[in-house]
Amino acid sequence: MGRQARFPLGAGVTLEALDRDPHPVLARLREQEPVSWVPALGGWLVTRHDLALAAMRDASRFTLDDPRFSTAQVIGPSMLSLDGAQHARHRAPFVGPFRAAAVRERFAAAAAAQAQQLVGALAAAGSAELRRSFAGPMAASIITRALGLDGDEVDSVLAWYEAIVASVTSITAGQGATAEGELAFAGLQERLEAVLDRGRESSLLAAAAADCSLSREQIVSNASVMLFGGIETTEGMIANAVLHLLMAPPQLERVRHSPQLLDAAIDESLRLEPAAAVIDRYATADTELGGASVAAGDLVRISISAANRDPAVFADPDVFALTRANHRRHLAFAQGPHVCVGVHLARLETRAALRALLQMLPELRLDPERPAEVRGRVFRKPPRLQILWS
């Protein structure tokens, strides 16, 4: 019996469903085919929390170190695309500078000031599209500062980032890397090497470079990973958290009056809509996962979105609940050797962003004339987040 016949639910999954509203489809798969062959994805889809966790933690069976991995084709080998000893070597120089205490010391004041400045520039208007005017610039400005670039380079950083993302997307669609992506990475590489030459002490890049185990080229590739994560996923974190709070006015009021609930709100938002909805692995050998026979070389896509709504772990998993006791069991930052190295910086930025919005914009609410919805197969966030305030 062929794979499609053995996994009929997976055979019926469409890319449109995964883009627009994947949660009903993912719930059916999780219950009946927790590791399912999905022809639309050209690989397996893992939807159960325990199986997702097992696959992420076992790099010996499920690896990222594969020539098909699209990001590595654009920026070169990095901590994102390597496993084993090589992965550890690429990751190690960035671990110390990105620990919670180091991030707090370097960026807490800057993140608060940047959030207040961005909100202040919007305040008089009474309305805004928040993803492009606030969440994106907030994320880009902080990671730009972290890498030792200048504040007036945010627009250049965003342009490089968008071209690199477009090139990665083109590879994923089978169309190969773009010339614009190559030029963008060359421009970013030149600029980051200038930062290394200057040795700016406040830069996390310079701190990582103090560990001389990596070449300059390798440092730049890993810095590019930090840039990608620092913009794409942090922008999504901020936008999704705002949307979840504004969709639940009673919860919003609780957070307004009890700011200590901000972290719970961020984690619940990450659980419901992780900014990175799926992560890819490749099977290193014939193996078994959740009753499915996975062949060597098969693409194995782990659905963070589905794992985060597994009712075996989270009661009432589709509900935004600030009092959920185990919300930090979500997998939004992955697990295992590839757990997100920038998790503390992303949390700090999102916390600063939400605090500024709630303190500075009275009666913040969604624009009923332009409703927002979260979209995306891989990176999920509202394409537009139109809001109003008094």
C-alpha positions in Angstrom: 0.0 0.0 0.0 1.4 3.4 -1.0 2.0 6.2 1.4 -1.0 8.2 0.3 -3.3 5.3 0.9 -1.9 4.7 4.3 -2.2 8.4 5.3 -5.5 9.5 3.7 -5.8 12.6 5.9 -2.3 13.8 5.0 -3.1 13.1 1.3 -6.0 15.6 1.5 -4.0 18.5 3.2 -3.7 21.5 1.0 -1.2 24.4 1.1 -4.0 26.8 1.3 -5.4 25.2 4.4 -2.0 25.3 6.1 -1.6 29.0 5.2 -5.0 30.4 6.2 -6.3 28.3 9.1 -4.3 25.2 9.8 -5.5 24.4 13.2 -8.6 22.2 12.4 -6.5 20.2 9.9 -3.6 19.9 12.3 -6.0 18.7 15.1 -7.4 15.9 12.9 -3.9 14.8 11.9 -2.7 14.9 15.5 -5.6 12.7 16.6 -5.5 10.2 13.7 -2.2 10.5 11.8 0.3 12.1 14.2 3.1 11.4 11.8 1.5 11.7 8.4 2.8 11.7 4.8 1.6 15.0 3.2 2.2 15.1 -0.6 1.5 18.9 -0.6 4.7 19.3 1.5 6.7 16.5 -0.1 7.4 15.0 3.3 6.2 13.9 6.7 4.3 16.2 9.1 4.7 15.6 12.8 1.8 17.0 14.9 1.9 15.5 18.4 3.8 17.2 21.2 5.7 14.2 22.4 6.8 13.1 18.9 7.8 16.7 18.0 9.9 16.9 21.1 11.5 13.5 20.4 12.4 14.5 16.8 13.9 17.8 17.8 16.0 16.3 20.5 17.4 13.5 18.3 19.8 15.1 15.8 21.3 11.6 15.1 18.1 10.5 13.4 16.6 13.9 12.3 19.2 16.4 11.1 19.3 19.8 9.5 22.7 19.1 7.9 21.4 18.4 4.4 22.3 20.0 1.1 18.6 20.7 0.4 18.3 23.0 3.4 17.5 26.3 1.7 18.9 28.9 4.1 22.4 27.4 4.0 22.4 27.7 0.2 22.1 31.4 0.6 24.2 32.3 3.7 26.4 29.3 3.9 26.9 26.8 6.8 25.9 28.0 10.2 24.5 26.9 13.6 21.1 26.8 11.9 22.2 24.2 9.3 24.8 22.0 11.1 24.6 19.2 13.6 26.9 17.4 16.0 30.3 18.8 16.8 30.3 21.4 14.0 27.0 22.7 15.2 28.3 23.1 18.7 31.4 24.9 17.4 29.4 27.4 15.4 26.9 28.0 18.3 29.3 28.2 21.2 30.6 31.8 20.6 27.0 33.2 20.6 25.7 31.5 23.7 27.4 33.7 26.3 26.5 37.1 24.8 22.9 35.9 24.4 22.4 34.7 28.0 19.5 36.4 29.9 21.7 38.5 32.2 24.0 39.7 29.3 21.0 40.6 27.1 19.2 42.4 29.9 22.3 44.5 30.7 23.0 45.4 27.1 19.5 45.9 25.7 16.8 46.5 28.4 17.1 50.2 28.4 17.6 50.5 24.6 14.6 48.3 23.9 12.4 50.3 26.2 13.6 53.6 24.7 13.1 52.3 21.1 9.6 51.1 21.8 8.6 54.4 23.4 10.1 56.3 20.5 8.2 54.3 17.9 4.9 54.5 19.8 5.4 58.2 20.4 5.7 58.8 16.7 2.4 57.1 16.1 0.4 58.4 19.1 -1.1 61.5 17.5 -2.6 59.7 14.5 -5.2 57.6 16.5 -4.7 54.6 14.1 -1.9 52.7 12.5 -1.0 49.5 10.7 1.1 48.1 13.5 3.1 45.3 11.9 5.0 47.5 9.4 5.0 50.7 11.5 5.9 49.2 14.8 6.6 45.5 15.2 9.0 45.3 12.2 11.0 48.5 12.9 11.2 47.5 16.6 12.7 44.1 15.8 15.0 45.4 13.1 16.4 48.3 15.2 17.3 46.0 18.2 19.0 43.3 16.1 20.8 46.0 14.1 22.1 47.4 17.4 23.0 43.9 18.6 25.2 43.3 15.6 27.0 46.5 16.0 25.4 48.4 13.0 24.4 52.0 13.3 20.8 53.1 14.1 20.4 54.8 10.7 21.0 51.5 8.9 17.7 49.9 9.8 16.3 50.5 6.3 19.3 48.9 4.7 19.2 45.9 7.1 15.5 45.4 6.2 16.2 45.5 2.5 19.0 43.0 2.8 16.8 40.8 5.0 13.8 40.9 2.6 16.0 40.0 -0.4 17.6 37.1 1.5 14.2 35.8 2.6 13.0 36.0 -1.0 16.0 34.0 -2.2 15.4 31.3 0.5 11.7 31.2 -0.5 12.7 30.8 -4.2 14.9 27.8 -3.4 12.1 26.2 -1.4 9.8 26.6 -4.3 12.3 24.8 -6.6 13.4 27.9 -8.5 16.9 28.4 -7.2 18.6 31.3 -5.5 18.0 34.8 -6.8 20.6 37.3 -8.0 19.1 39.9 -5.6 19.6 37.5 -2.7 23.2 37.0 -3.6 23.8 40.7 -3.8 22.0 41.3 -0.5 24.1 38.8 1.3 27.3 40.2 -0.2 26.3 43.7 1.0 25.5 42.4 4.5 28.7 40.4 4.6 30.8 43.4 3.7 29.0 45.5 6.4 29.4 42.9 9.1 33.1 42.4 8.3 33.5 46.2 8.7 32.0 45.9 12.2 34.4 43.1 13.0 37.3 45.3 11.8 36.1 48.1 14.0 35.6 45.8 17.0 32.8 47.7 18.6 32.7 46.3 22.2 29.0 46.8 22.7 28.2 44.5 19.8 27.2 40.9 20.4 29.0 40.2 17.1 32.3 41.5 18.5 31.7 39.5 21.7 31.2 36.3 19.6 34.2 37.2 17.5 36.4 37.3 20.7 36.1 33.5 20.5 38.5 32.8 17.6 37.3 29.3 16.9 35.3 30.5 13.8 36.5 32.2 10.7 35.3 35.6 9.7 33.1 34.0 7.0 31.6 31.7 9.5 30.9 34.5 12.0 29.1 36.4 9.3 27.0 33.4 8.3 26.0 32.9 11.9 25.3 36.7 12.3 23.0 36.4 9.3 21.1 33.7 11.1 20.7 36.0 14.1 19.5 38.8 11.8 16.9 36.6 10.2 15.6 35.3 13.5 15.9 38.7 15.1 13.6 40.3 12.5 11.2 37.6 11.2 10.3 35.8 14.3 10.4 38.7 16.7 8.2 40.8 14.5 5.8 37.9 14.4 6.0 37.5 18.2 5.1 41.2 18.8 2.3 41.3 16.2 0.7 38.0 17.3 0.8 39.0 21.0 -0.9 42.3 20.3 -3.5 40.6 18.2 -4.3 38.0 20.8 -4.6 40.6 23.6 -6.9 42.8 21.5 -9.0 39.8 20.6 -9.6 39.1 24.3 -10.5 42.5 25.9 -11.0 41.0 29.4 -7.5 39.5 29.3 -6.2 42.8 27.9 -7.6 44.7 30.9 -6.0 42.2 33.3 -2.6 42.8 31.7 -3.2 46.6 31.8 -3.8 46.4 35.6 -1.3 43.7 36.4 1.8 44.2 34.2 3.4 41.2 35.8 1.0 39.2 33.5 2.9 40.4 30.4 5.1 37.3 30.3 2.2 35.0 30.6 0.5 36.8 27.8 3.6 36.5 25.6 3.9 32.8 26.3 0.2 32.1 25.6 0.5 34.0 22.3 3.6 31.9 21.4 1.7 28.8 22.3 -1.3 29.6 20.2 0.5 31.1 17.2 4.3 30.5 17.2 6.0 32.9 14.8 7.8 29.9 13.3 5.0 27.4 12.7 7.1 24.5 11.4 10.7 23.4 11.4 12.4 21.0 9.0 14.6 18.0 9.6 15.9 15.2 7.3 15.9 11.6 8.3 19.5 10.3 8.5 18.5 6.6 8.1 15.4 4.4 7.8 13.6 4.9 11.1 10.3 4.8 12.8 8.4 7.7 14.4 4.9 7.5 15.8 4.2 4.3 14.0 5.3 5.7 10.6 8.2 4.2 8.6 10.4 7.1 7.6 13.0 6.4 4.9 16.5 7.8 4.9 16.6 11.2 3.3 12.9 11.9 3.8 11.9 15.5 4.8 10.3 15.5 8.2 8.4 18.7 9.0 7.7 19.3 12.7 4.6 21.3 13.3 5.2 23.6 16.3 1.7 25.0 15.8 0.1 21.5 16.2 2.4 20.5 19.1 1.5 23.7 21.0 -2.2 22.8 20.9 -1.9 19.2 21.8 -4.8 18.5 24.3 -2.7 15.8 25.9 -0.4 18.6 27.2 -2.6 21.8 27.3 -6.2 21.8 28.6 -8.6 23.7 26.4 -5.7 24.2 23.9 -7.5 26.7 21.6 -8.2 29.2 24.5 -6.0 32.2 25.3 -5.6 31.7 29.1 -3.3 33.9 31.1 -3.6 31.6 34.1 -2.4 28.5 32.3 0.0 26.8 34.7 2.1 25.0 32.0 2.2 27.5 29.2 6.0 27.4 29.1 5.8 23.8 27.8 5.2 25.3 24.4 7.8 24.6 21.7 7.9 28.0 20.0 11.6 28.3 20.5 12.3 24.6 19.6 14.0 22.2 21.8 17.2 20.1 21.7 20.5 21.2 20.2 18.8 23.8 18.0 16.8 25.6 20.7 16.7 29.3 19.8 19.9 31.1 21.0 18.1 34.5 20.8 15.2 33.6 23.0 16.0 36.0 25.8 16.5 39.0 23.4 13.2 38.2 21.6 11.3 38.0 25.0 12.9 41.3 26.1 11.9 43.1 22.9 8.4 41.8 23.0 7.9 42.7 26.6 9.2 46.3 26.0 7.0 46.6 22.9 3.8 45.5 24.7 4.5 47.6 27.7 4.9 50.8 25.6 1.8 50.2 23.6 -0.4 49.5 26.7 1.0 52.5 28.6 1.0 55.1 25.9 -2.1 54.3 23.7 -5.4 54.6 25.7 -8.2 52.3 24.7 -6.1 50.3 22.2 -8.4 48.2 20.0 -8.7 46.5 16.6 -10.1 48.4 13.7 -13.4 46.6 13.0 -13.4 47.9 9.4 -10.1 46.2 8.6 -10.0 42.9 10.5 -6.7 41.1 11.1 -5.9 37.4 10.8 -2.8 35.4 11.2 -1.5 33.8 8.0 1.5 31.8 6.7 2.6 28.2 6.3 6.0 28.6 7.9 6.1 32.0 9.5 2.7 33.0 10.9 1.7 36.6 11.7 -1.0 39.0 10.5 -0.1 40.5 7.1 -1.8 43.7 8.3 -2.6 44.6 11.9 -4.8 47.8 11.8 -5.4 49.2 15.3 -7.2 52.3 16.8 -6.8 54.2 20.0 -8.3 57.2 21.7 
